[in-house]
Amino acid sequence: MRIAVAGGTGVVGSHVVEALRADGHDPIVLSRRTGVDLTTGAGLDAALDDVDAVIDTANVTTVSAAVATRFFEAATGNLVSAAGRAGVAHVALLSIVGIDRIPHDYLAGKLAQERVVEEGGVPWTILRATQFHEFAGQVFDRAKIGPLHVAPRGRVQPVAAREVGTHLAALAAGAPQGRSADLAGPREERLDDMIKAYARRTGHGGWIPSVSLPGGQMKGMRTGLGLPGPGAVLGSQTFAEWLAELP
Protein backbone atom coordinates (compact mmCIF):
# COMPACT_ATOMS: atom_id res chain seq x y z
CA MET A 1 0.00 0.00 0.00
CA ARG A 2 1.00 3.58 -0.61
CA ILE A 3 0.48 5.38 2.72
CA ALA A 4 1.11 9.08 3.37
CA VAL A 5 2.35 10.10 6.83
CA ALA A 6 1.86 13.65 8.07
CA GLY A 7 4.47 14.38 10.71
CA GLY A 8 6.55 11.51 9.40
CA THR A 9 9.80 12.89 10.82
CA GLY A 10 8.44 13.33 14.37
CA VAL A 11 8.70 11.29 17.55
CA VAL A 12 6.00 8.80 16.51
CA GLY A 13 5.82 9.54 12.80
CA SER A 14 9.38 8.36 12.20
CA HIS A 15 8.50 5.02 13.81
CA VAL A 16 5.35 4.81 11.69
CA VAL A 17 7.44 5.24 8.53
CA GLU A 18 9.90 2.61 9.74
CA ALA A 19 7.09 0.13 10.51
CA LEU A 20 5.39 0.70 7.16
CA ARG A 21 8.62 0.00 5.29
CA ALA A 22 9.25 -3.11 7.36
CA ASP A 23 5.78 -4.39 6.40
CA GLY A 24 6.41 -3.81 2.69
CA HIS A 25 4.35 -0.64 2.27
CA ASP A 26 5.40 2.55 0.47
CA PRO A 27 5.39 5.43 2.99
CA ILE A 28 5.16 9.00 1.68
CA VAL A 29 6.34 11.60 4.22
CA LEU A 30 4.33 14.82 4.18
CA SER A 31 6.40 17.74 5.44
CA ARG A 32 7.69 21.12 4.38
CA ARG A 33 10.91 19.38 3.37
CA THR A 34 8.93 17.40 0.80
CA GLY A 35 7.02 20.44 -0.46
CA VAL A 36 3.88 20.06 1.67
CA ASP A 37 2.51 22.68 4.06
CA LEU A 38 -0.38 21.29 6.09
CA THR A 39 -1.40 24.67 7.49
CA THR A 40 -2.04 26.12 4.03
CA GLY A 41 -2.68 22.91 2.10
CA ALA A 42 0.09 23.67 -0.38
CA GLY A 43 1.41 20.56 -2.11
CA LEU A 44 -1.16 18.19 -0.60
CA ASP A 45 -3.10 17.34 -3.74
CA ALA A 46 0.03 16.27 -5.62
CA ALA A 47 1.41 14.38 -2.62
CA LEU A 48 -1.77 12.34 -2.16
CA ASP A 49 -2.03 11.22 -5.77
CA ASP A 50 -2.49 7.43 -5.86
CA VAL A 51 -2.31 7.18 -2.05
CA ASP A 52 -4.36 4.43 -0.36
CA ALA A 53 -4.32 5.71 3.23
CA VAL A 54 -3.21 8.71 5.26
CA ILE A 55 -1.79 8.74 8.79
CA ASP A 56 -1.85 12.02 10.74
CA THR A 57 0.81 12.34 13.46
CA ALA A 58 1.52 16.04 12.88
CA ASN A 59 1.95 18.11 16.02
CA VAL A 60 2.41 21.64 17.34
CA THR A 61 4.34 22.70 20.45
CA THR A 62 2.05 24.85 22.59
CA VAL A 63 0.11 24.81 25.85
CA SER A 64 -2.54 27.20 24.46
CA ALA A 65 -5.96 25.77 23.64
CA ALA A 66 -6.54 28.50 21.05
CA VAL A 67 -3.21 27.96 19.27
CA ALA A 68 -3.58 24.17 19.29
CA THR A 69 -7.16 24.34 18.03
CA ARG A 70 -6.27 26.71 15.17
CA PHE A 71 -3.37 24.51 14.11
CA PHE A 72 -5.18 21.18 14.20
CA GLU A 73 -8.36 22.47 12.59
CA ALA A 74 -6.34 23.99 9.74
CA ALA A 75 -3.72 21.26 9.26
CA THR A 76 -5.97 18.23 9.70
CA GLY A 77 -8.82 19.97 7.91
CA ASN A 78 -6.61 20.52 4.86
CA LEU A 79 -5.30 16.95 5.05
CA VAL A 80 -8.75 15.36 5.23
CA SER A 81 -10.13 17.58 2.48
CA ALA A 82 -7.25 16.70 0.18
CA ALA A 83 -7.67 13.02 1.06
CA GLY A 84 -11.31 13.23 0.03
CA ARG A 85 -10.46 14.86 -3.29
CA ALA A 86 -7.83 12.19 -3.97
CA GLY A 87 -10.20 9.32 -3.21
CA VAL A 88 -8.13 8.10 -0.23
CA ALA A 89 -9.91 5.19 1.43
CA HIS A 90 -8.74 5.61 5.04
CA VAL A 91 -7.49 8.37 7.34
CA ALA A 92 -5.85 7.27 10.63
CA LEU A 93 -5.29 9.84 13.37
CA LEU A 94 -3.06 9.62 16.43
CA SER A 95 -4.76 11.21 19.43
CA ILE A 96 -4.41 11.16 23.24
CA VAL A 97 -6.13 9.11 25.93
CA GLY A 98 -8.46 11.11 28.16
CA ILE A 99 -8.93 14.26 26.06
CA ASP A 100 -12.71 14.04 26.41
CA ARG A 101 -12.20 14.00 30.20
CA ILE A 102 -9.55 16.77 30.12
CA PRO A 103 -10.76 19.14 27.36
CA HIS A 104 -8.35 21.90 28.35
CA ASP A 105 -5.21 23.64 27.08
CA TYR A 106 -3.37 21.65 24.35
CA LEU A 107 -5.80 18.74 24.73
CA ALA A 108 -8.68 20.98 23.64
CA GLY A 109 -6.94 21.27 20.28
CA LYS A 110 -6.65 17.49 19.98
CA LEU A 111 -10.35 17.11 20.73
CA ALA A 112 -11.12 19.61 17.95
CA GLN A 113 -8.82 17.63 15.65
CA GLU A 114 -10.78 14.44 16.29
CA ARG A 115 -13.99 16.21 15.30
CA VAL A 116 -12.41 17.30 12.02
CA VAL A 117 -11.58 13.68 11.18
CA GLU A 118 -14.95 12.34 12.30
CA GLU A 119 -16.83 14.90 10.20
CA GLY A 120 -14.46 14.95 7.21
CA GLY A 121 -16.27 12.43 5.01
CA VAL A 122 -13.34 10.00 4.64
CA PRO A 123 -13.52 6.63 6.46
CA TRP A 124 -11.40 6.94 9.58
CA THR A 125 -9.67 5.36 12.53
CA ILE A 126 -8.68 7.29 15.65
CA LEU A 127 -6.08 5.77 17.97
CA ARG A 128 -5.80 7.40 21.39
CA ALA A 129 -2.47 6.66 23.08
CA THR A 130 -1.13 7.71 26.46
CA GLN A 131 1.91 9.97 26.83
CA PHE A 132 5.14 8.63 25.39
CA HIS A 133 8.28 7.88 27.40
CA GLU A 134 9.84 10.91 25.65
CA PHE A 135 7.31 13.12 27.47
CA ALA A 136 9.58 13.16 30.53
CA GLY A 137 12.39 14.81 28.60
CA GLN A 138 10.06 17.27 26.89
CA VAL A 139 8.64 18.44 30.22
CA PHE A 140 12.12 18.58 31.77
CA ASP A 141 13.26 20.93 29.01
CA ARG A 142 10.20 23.21 29.20
CA ALA A 143 9.18 23.26 32.89
CA LYS A 144 11.39 25.91 34.43
CA ILE A 145 11.15 28.74 36.94
CA GLY A 146 14.03 30.92 35.83
CA PRO A 147 17.04 28.61 35.65
CA LEU A 148 15.42 26.04 37.97
CA HIS A 149 13.94 22.90 36.43
CA VAL A 150 10.75 21.69 38.13
CA ALA A 151 8.94 18.36 37.97
CA PRO A 152 5.15 18.67 37.52
CA ARG A 153 3.07 16.08 39.33
CA GLY A 154 0.79 13.83 37.33
CA ARG A 155 -0.42 10.26 36.96
CA VAL A 156 0.62 8.76 33.64
CA GLN A 157 0.94 5.35 32.00
CA PRO A 158 3.62 6.04 29.40
CA VAL A 159 4.04 3.98 26.26
CA ALA A 160 6.97 3.52 23.90
CA ALA A 161 6.73 5.72 20.82
CA ARG A 162 8.04 2.83 18.73
CA GLU A 163 5.16 0.63 19.86
CA VAL A 164 2.67 3.40 19.05
CA GLY A 165 4.18 3.80 15.59
CA THR A 166 3.99 0.09 14.87
CA HIS A 167 0.41 -0.16 16.11
CA LEU A 168 -0.73 2.91 14.15
CA ALA A 169 0.91 1.65 10.95
CA ALA A 170 -0.96 -1.66 11.26
CA LEU A 171 -4.27 0.11 11.86
CA ALA A 172 -3.82 2.37 8.83
CA ALA A 173 -3.07 -0.60 6.58
CA GLY A 174 -6.32 -2.27 7.65
CA ALA A 175 -9.98 -1.37 7.36
CA PRO A 176 -11.27 1.82 9.05
CA GLN A 177 -12.38 1.14 12.64
CA GLY A 178 -13.70 4.46 13.92
CA ARG A 179 -12.47 4.73 17.51
CA SER A 180 -10.02 1.89 18.08
CA ALA A 181 -9.04 0.57 21.50
CA ASP A 182 -6.78 2.90 23.45
CA LEU A 183 -3.06 2.13 23.61
CA ALA A 184 -1.08 2.57 26.84
CA GLY A 185 2.14 1.51 28.49
CA PRO A 186 2.46 -1.49 30.79
CA ARG A 187 2.34 0.34 34.14
CA GLU A 188 1.36 3.59 35.81
CA GLU A 189 4.13 6.04 36.71
CA ARG A 190 4.44 9.33 38.55
CA LEU A 191 5.34 12.07 36.10
CA ASP A 192 7.58 13.93 38.56
CA ASP A 193 9.53 10.72 39.26
CA MET A 194 9.95 10.18 35.52
CA ILE A 195 11.30 13.69 35.01
CA LYS A 196 13.80 13.35 37.85
CA ALA A 197 14.96 9.95 36.60
CA TYR A 198 15.41 11.38 33.10
CA ALA A 199 17.41 14.29 34.49
CA ARG A 200 19.74 11.97 36.41
CA ARG A 201 20.16 9.69 33.40
CA THR A 202 21.16 12.61 31.18
CA GLY A 203 23.64 14.09 33.65
CA HIS A 204 21.65 16.81 35.42
CA GLY A 205 22.64 16.85 39.07
CA GLY A 206 20.68 19.85 40.38
CA TRP A 207 17.67 19.94 42.69
CA ILE A 208 14.37 19.45 40.87
CA PRO A 209 11.36 20.12 43.10
CA SER A 210 8.01 18.46 42.48
CA VAL A 211 5.27 21.00 41.79
CA SER A 212 1.54 21.03 41.10
CA LEU A 213 1.14 23.22 38.04
CA PRO A 214 -2.05 25.23 37.47
CA GLY A 215 -4.32 24.68 34.50
CA GLY A 216 -7.02 22.23 33.55
CA GLN A 217 -4.75 19.80 31.73
CA MET A 218 -2.30 19.35 34.59
CA LYS A 219 -5.06 19.16 37.19
CA GLY A 220 -6.73 16.42 35.16
CA MET A 221 -3.47 14.49 34.88
CA ARG A 222 -2.94 14.70 38.65
CA THR A 223 -6.35 13.15 39.27
CA GLY A 224 -5.72 10.30 36.82
CA LEU A 225 -8.06 11.41 34.03
CA GLY A 226 -5.37 10.68 31.44
CA LEU A 227 -5.02 7.02 32.42
CA PRO A 228 -6.39 4.27 30.16
CA GLY A 229 -9.59 2.37 30.85
CA PRO A 230 -9.92 -1.40 31.30
CA GLY A 231 -10.26 -2.10 27.56
CA ALA A 232 -6.92 -0.59 26.55
CA VAL A 233 -4.21 -2.44 24.64
CA LEU A 234 -0.99 -2.40 26.69
CA GLY A 235 2.53 -2.08 25.31
CA SER A 236 5.49 -3.94 26.74
CA GLN A 237 8.40 -1.52 27.25
CA THR A 238 8.51 0.20 30.65
CA PHE A 239 9.81 3.71 31.19
CA ALA A 240 12.82 2.33 33.08
CA GLU A 241 13.68 0.06 30.15
CA TRP A 242 13.40 2.95 27.71
CA LEU A 243 15.54 5.15 29.95
CA ALA A 244 18.25 2.51 30.12
CA GLU A 245 18.49 2.51 26.32
CA LEU A 246 19.27 6.24 26.08
CA PRO A 247 22.81 6.97 24.81
C-alpha positions as CSV (number, residue, x, y, z in Angstrom):
1,M,0.0,0.0,0.0
2,R,1.0,3.6,-0.6
3,I,0.5,5.4,2.7
4,A,1.1,9.1,3.4
5,V,2.4,10.1,6.8
6,A,1.9,13.7,8.1
7,G,4.5,14.4,10.7
8,G,6.5,11.5,9.4
9,T,9.8,12.9,10.8
10,G,8.4,13.3,14.4
11,V,8.7,11.3,17.5
12,V,6.0,8.8,16.5
13,G,5.8,9.5,12.8
14,S,9.4,8.4,12.2
15,H,8.5,5.0,13.8
16,V,5.3,4.8,11.7
17,V,7.4,5.2,8.5
18,E,9.9,2.6,9.7
19,A,7.1,0.1,10.5
20,L,5.4,0.7,7.2
21,R,8.6,0.0,5.3
22,A,9.3,-3.1,7.4
23,D,5.8,-4.4,6.4
24,G,6.4,-3.8,2.7
25,H,4.4,-0.6,2.3
26,D,5.4,2.5,0.5
27,P,5.4,5.4,3.0
28,I,5.2,9.0,1.7
29,V,6.3,11.6,4.2
30,L,4.3,14.8,4.2
31,S,6.4,17.7,5.4
32,R,7.7,21.1,4.4
33,R,10.9,19.4,3.4
34,T,8.9,17.4,0.8
35,G,7.0,20.4,-0.5
36,V,3.9,20.1,1.7
37,D,2.5,22.7,4.1
38,L,-0.4,21.3,6.1
39,T,-1.4,24.7,7.5
40,T,-2.0,26.1,4.0
41,G,-2.7,22.9,2.1
42,A,0.1,23.7,-0.4
43,G,1.4,20.6,-2.1
44,L,-1.2,18.2,-0.6
45,D,-3.1,17.3,-3.7
46,A,0.0,16.3,-5.6
47,A,1.4,14.4,-2.6
48,L,-1.8,12.3,-2.2
49,D,-2.0,11.2,-5.8
50,D,-2.5,7.4,-5.9
51,V,-2.3,7.2,-2.0
52,D,-4.4,4.4,-0.4
53,A,-4.3,5.7,3.2
54,V,-3.2,8.7,5.3
55,I,-1.8,8.7,8.8
56,D,-1.8,12.0,10.7
57,T,0.8,12.3,13.5
58,A,1.5,16.0,12.9
59,N,2.0,18.1,16.0
60,V,2.4,21.6,17.3
61,T,4.3,22.7,20.4
62,T,2.1,24.9,22.6
63,V,0.1,24.8,25.9
64,S,-2.5,27.2,24.5
65,A,-6.0,25.8,23.6
66,A,-6.5,28.5,21.0
67,V,-3.2,28.0,19.3
68,A,-3.6,24.2,19.3
69,T,-7.2,24.3,18.0
70,R,-6.3,26.7,15.2
71,F,-3.4,24.5,14.1
72,F,-5.2,21.2,14.2
73,E,-8.4,22.5,12.6
74,A,-6.3,24.0,9.7
75,A,-3.7,21.3,9.3
76,T,-6.0,18.2,9.7
77,G,-8.8,20.0,7.9
78,N,-6.6,20.5,4.9
79,L,-5.3,17.0,5.1
80,V,-8.8,15.4,5.2
81,S,-10.1,17.6,2.5
82,A,-7.2,16.7,0.2
83,A,-7.7,13.0,1.1
84,G,-11.3,13.2,0.0
85,R,-10.5,14.9,-3.3
86,A,-7.8,12.2,-4.0
87,G,-10.2,9.3,-3.2
88,V,-8.1,8.1,-0.2
89,A,-9.9,5.2,1.4
90,H,-8.7,5.6,5.0
91,V,-7.5,8.4,7.3
92,A,-5.9,7.3,10.6
93,L,-5.3,9.8,13.4
94,L,-3.1,9.6,16.4
95,S,-4.8,11.2,19.4
96,I,-4.4,11.2,23.2
97,V,-6.1,9.1,25.9
98,G,-8.5,11.1,28.2
99,I,-8.9,14.3,26.1
100,D,-12.7,14.0,26.4
101,R,-12.2,14.0,30.2
102,I,-9.6,16.8,30.1
103,P,-10.8,19.1,27.4
104,H,-8.3,21.9,28.3
105,D,-5.2,23.6,27.1
106,Y,-3.4,21.7,24.3
107,L,-5.8,18.7,24.7
108,A,-8.7,21.0,23.6
109,G,-6.9,21.3,20.3
110,K,-6.6,17.5,20.0
111,L,-10.4,17.1,20.7
112,A,-11.1,19.6,18.0
113,Q,-8.8,17.6,15.7
114,E,-10.8,14.4,16.3
115,R,-14.0,16.2,15.3
116,V,-12.4,17.3,12.0
117,V,-11.6,13.7,11.2
118,E,-15.0,12.3,12.3
119,E,-16.8,14.9,10.2
120,G,-14.5,14.9,7.2
121,G,-16.3,12.4,5.0
122,V,-13.3,10.0,4.6
123,P,-13.5,6.6,6.5
124,W,-11.4,6.9,9.6
125,T,-9.7,5.4,12.5
126,I,-8.7,7.3,15.7
127,L,-6.1,5.8,18.0
128,R,-5.8,7.4,21.4
129,A,-2.5,6.7,23.1
130,T,-1.1,7.7,26.5
131,Q,1.9,10.0,26.8
132,F,5.1,8.6,25.4
133,H,8.3,7.9,27.4
134,E,9.8,10.9,25.7
135,F,7.3,13.1,27.5
136,A,9.6,13.2,30.5
137,G,12.4,14.8,28.6
138,Q,10.1,17.3,26.9
139,V,8.6,18.4,30.2
140,F,12.1,18.6,31.8
141,D,13.3,20.9,29.0
142,R,10.2,23.2,29.2
143,A,9.2,23.3,32.9
144,K,11.4,25.9,34.4
145,I,11.2,28.7,36.9
146,G,14.0,30.9,35.8
147,P,17.0,28.6,35.6
148,L,15.4,26.0,38.0
149,H,13.9,22.9,36.4
150,V,10.8,21.7,38.1
151,A,8.9,18.4,38.0
152,P,5.2,18.7,37.5
153,R,3.1,16.1,39.3
154,G,0.8,13.8,37.3
155,R,-0.4,10.3,37.0
156,V,0.6,8.8,33.6
157,Q,0.9,5.3,32.0
158,P,3.6,6.0,29.4
159,V,4.0,4.0,26.3
160,A,7.0,3.5,23.9
161,A,6.7,5.7,20.8
162,R,8.0,2.8,18.7
163,E,5.2,0.6,19.9
164,V,2.7,3.4,19.1
165,G,4.2,3.8,15.6
166,T,4.0,0.1,14.9
167,H,0.4,-0.2,16.1
168,L,-0.7,2.9,14.2
169,A,0.9,1.7,11.0
170,A,-1.0,-1.7,11.3
171,L,-4.3,0.1,11.9
172,A,-3.8,2.4,8.8
173,A,-3.1,-0.6,6.6
174,G,-6.3,-2.3,7.6
175,A,-10.0,-1.4,7.4
176,P,-11.3,1.8,9.1
177,Q,-12.4,1.1,12.6
178,G,-13.7,4.5,13.9
179,R,-12.5,4.7,17.5
180,S,-10.0,1.9,18.1
181,A,-9.0,0.6,21.5
182,D,-6.8,2.9,23.5
183,L,-3.1,2.1,23.6
184,A,-1.1,2.6,26.8
185,G,2.1,1.5,28.5
186,P,2.5,-1.5,30.8
187,R,2.3,0.3,34.1
188,E,1.4,3.6,35.8
189,E,4.1,6.0,36.7
190,R,4.4,9.3,38.6
191,L,5.3,12.1,36.1
192,D,7.6,13.9,38.6
193,D,9.5,10.7,39.3
194,M,10.0,10.2,35.5
195,I,11.3,13.7,35.0
196,K,13.8,13.3,37.9
197,A,15.0,10.0,36.6
198,Y,15.4,11.4,33.1
199,A,17.4,14.3,34.5
200,R,19.7,12.0,36.4
201,R,20.2,9.7,33.4
202,T,21.2,12.6,31.2
203,G,23.6,14.1,33.6
204,H,21.7,16.8,35.4
205,G,22.6,16.9,39.1
206,G,20.7,19.8,40.4
207,W,17.7,19.9,42.7
208,I,14.4,19.5,40.9
209,P,11.4,20.1,43.1
210,S,8.0,18.5,42.5
211,V,5.3,21.0,41.8
212,S,1.5,21.0,41.1
213,L,1.1,23.2,38.0
214,P,-2.0,25.2,37.5
215,G,-4.3,24.7,34.5
216,G,-7.0,22.2,33.6
217,Q,-4.7,19.8,31.7
218,M,-2.3,19.3,34.6
219,K,-5.1,19.2,37.2
220,G,-6.7,16.4,35.2
221,M,-3.5,14.5,34.9
222,R,-2.9,14.7,38.7
223,T,-6.3,13.1,39.3
224,G,-5.7,10.3,36.8
225,L,-8.1,11.4,34.0
226,G,-5.4,10.7,31.4
227,L,-5.0,7.0,32.4
228,P,-6.4,4.3,30.2
229,G,-9.6,2.4,30.8
230,P,-9.9,-1.4,31.3
231,G,-10.3,-2.1,27.6
232,A,-6.9,-0.6,26.5
233,V,-4.2,-2.4,24.6
234,L,-1.0,-2.4,26.7
235,G,2.5,-2.1,25.3
236,S,5.5,-3.9,26.7
237,Q,8.4,-1.5,27.3
238,T,8.5,0.2,30.7
239,F,9.8,3.7,31.2
240,A,12.8,2.3,33.1
241,E,13.7,0.1,30.2
242,W,13.4,2.9,27.7
243,L,15.5,5.1,29.9
244,A,18.2,2.5,30.1
245,E,18.5,2.5,26.3
246,L,19.3,6.2,26.1
247,P,22.8,7.0,24.8
